[in-house]
């Protein structure tokens, strides 16, 4: 998929489909990719654009994405607030919550 296509997917995602994830993220500062309506290709190839979209719809903090490849679930991602978690903590959270 081309980057332009991924950006369109991100931009045209209805903010209502992000409402539940928004609440959890703003409360906890971290969520798994399974809470978001995006495929792994978006997390892999357009993380900056995805973080921008999430901030635009109300996700609070400085948003970043951490990936983890697991044997049982394949590629998993954590979207986290860098003011509340560092990359190592986000990876630990992801390892604990990807089972």
Secondary structure as GFF3:
##gff-version 3
##sequence-region A 1 99
A	DSSP	alpha_helix	3	11	.	.	.	ID=ss1
A	DSSP	three_ten_helix	15	18	.	.	.	ID=ss2
A	DSSP	alpha_helix	19	28	.	.	.	ID=ss3
A	DSSP	beta_strand	30	32	.	.	.	ID=ss4
A	DSSP	three_ten_helix	33	35	.	.	.	ID=ss5
A	DSSP	alpha_helix	40	45	.	.	.	ID=ss6
A	DSSP	alpha_helix	47	57	.	.	.	ID=ss7
A	DSSP	beta_strand	63	70	.	.	.	ID=ss8
A	DSSP	beta_strand	74	81	.	.	.	ID=ss9
A	DSSP	alpha_helix	87	97	.	.	.	ID=ss10
###
